[in-house]
Amino acid sequence: MIYLDYQATTPLAPEARAAMEPWLADDGFANPHSPHRMGRAAKAAVEVAREQVAALLPPGGRVVFTGSATEALNLAIQGSGARKVAVSAIEHAAVLDTARACCELQELPVDHAGLVAPDAEFAAGTQLVAVMQVNNEIGTIQPVDALAARARAAGALFLCDAVQGTGKLAAPAGADLIAISAHKLYGPKGIGALWVRDGVDLKPLIHGGGQEAGLRSGTLSPALCAGFGAAAAVAARRCEEDAAHVAALWDAARGVLARWTLNGSAEARWKGNLNLRLDGLDVNRLMSECRGIMFSAGSACASGSGRPSHVLSAIGLTNAQAKSAIRLGFGRFTVTDQLVEACAALDVAAREQGC
Ligand code: PLP
């Protein structure tokens, strides 16, 4: 079995698991918001984790822990109170659907390579612009610094969904709000964060005990925070090593699958994402014939819906082309020989379909 779905989620780093264990042990259960000694120890662990996560993000802001990046994005969009927003056409549903539900929406198009124009025009009166750092389906890296500068010049806040880029690329320094998720950077599921630039005013979505300085009520899990923090610290340390490993994996996989067509820019991309298509490929059949390979059709969220991916449609693919695409995602723990073997098996299975 080989796991090639690193955009859906990453394996838990051993360092993250080790950091979580004390807070899952018999005497590690205290509420970090309790004033007694056990509570204060738990709170200290939460604050260490907050600093470790903050180290991946720009200076001049604070980290608010949430239950997921989806929640962080909802807090950013709804909490900002913006009524008029501009978002890229290839955002994750957590941005697109929230913006559709709550705001007047302008969709910023992408070109055939899957990139938003760095000089995109925002409609008059736009209050918030949201463009992701790295796309989860096709891996393209957006010109977020240029877009953040344009948003600022237009008097709008800039929100960056940096879920797929954090720990891999430099943080989007010009953003006002940044959403991230632990389970995409080798941390645990069930925790994300919103980075909020100092001076940006947000209203809470979840009311209650007033935790997270009143922005996100609810008892924090010290275990999840500690795992997130440790994963962030490892990512900061291994950033270059991880990128070099992923680039070598990309070359190896691309070598085997050279006849497949790449979706999205070959240059402006995170190389741990290989989104490919072959005309006429029946992806469901490929998946059932290659059950030992954990890969995805389009994005994990859209898979199974029967709808062609909105990202592949936005880059100009026909429905048939979009439905003939697969996404291979690899990272820190992927072994080159296993990846090559899996790619060869996928290619043989595709040829047996006559593709
Ligand atoms: N944004 C992007 C780009 C993602 O890939 C994902 C997860 O698939 C999310 C947001 C949502 O993250 P979470 O699972 O933490 O809610």
Residues whose N, C-alpha, C, O or C-beta is under 5 A from the ligand:
A	BS01	PLP	Q7 A8 S68 A69 T70 H92 A94 V134 N136 D161 V163 Q164 S181 G192
